[in-house]
């Protein structure tokens, strides 16, 4: 494939991730009411790693120390991002959880600034201000305090931004499937250790519905969606990838309204609109386009 085709393929893969993850919020909300959180996350990641190992076993011999080092960092960011997001979901609605998680899109350029010395654009700074306003409308109650669920979700969004930025730095030089397997392994080990010491698994009462939800979370929302993300980010830069992935918040609200019966107030809807506007604005560099146009016009004038 040529570079343009690879980019289109990468964006399609990222869109698929966003759609699948958007469907996970209301499913997770129902699932965590019956299955302990750390056990759930450990199962998602370890079984996801196992499935990918089965399908891509011929590639496993290429895993080396470099994969393990990068995978440990990615897996740690990944697990704790999901831990905070899931813990927040106990105390807030799936729609709010989805939109507050999506702040990672606005944060990614600032993380890149810290790690790669790439200064954010004016639009990034404006987007951050608009995003904070939107978060306030979504999260602040009458006493101007933020609920524990929303605060935990925001912490998860920050960790997701670290994961996306770091993956963007490393994915181009590694096999995205192997990188996904290794980060799943480390994320799953985090969950397994915490579950072993903090949870009573004998209290779980399995039903067909719970088993089906867990299977969907493992296969589609973990193995398939994260592989799509890794493949997509190997062809698309981190900032653009974060914009596409942020569409999971839109899908999250849509699925929550249809299947969970969530009702949003006008204030919360206004907050959703501002967060989405901030996400779109953070990926639109008007200044760069203007500078590029001036350079082209100047070159044309010189030719004439």
Secondary structure, DSSP 4 states (H G I P E B T S, - for coil): --HHHHHHHHHHHHHHHHHHHHHHHHHHHHHTTTS-HHHHHHHHHHHHHHHHHHHTGGGGGG--HHHHHHHHHHHHHHHHHHHHHHHHHTTS-HHHHHHHHTTHHHHHHHHHHHHH--PPPHHHHHHHHHHHHHHHHHHB-TTS-B-HHHHHHHHHHHHHHHHHHHHHHHGGGS-HHHHHHHHHHHHHHHHHHHHHHH--GGG----HHHHHHHHHHHIIIIIIHHHHHHHHHTTS-HHHHHHHHTHHHHHHHHHIIIII-----HHHHHHHHHHHHHHHHHT--HHHHHHHHHHHHHHHHHH-
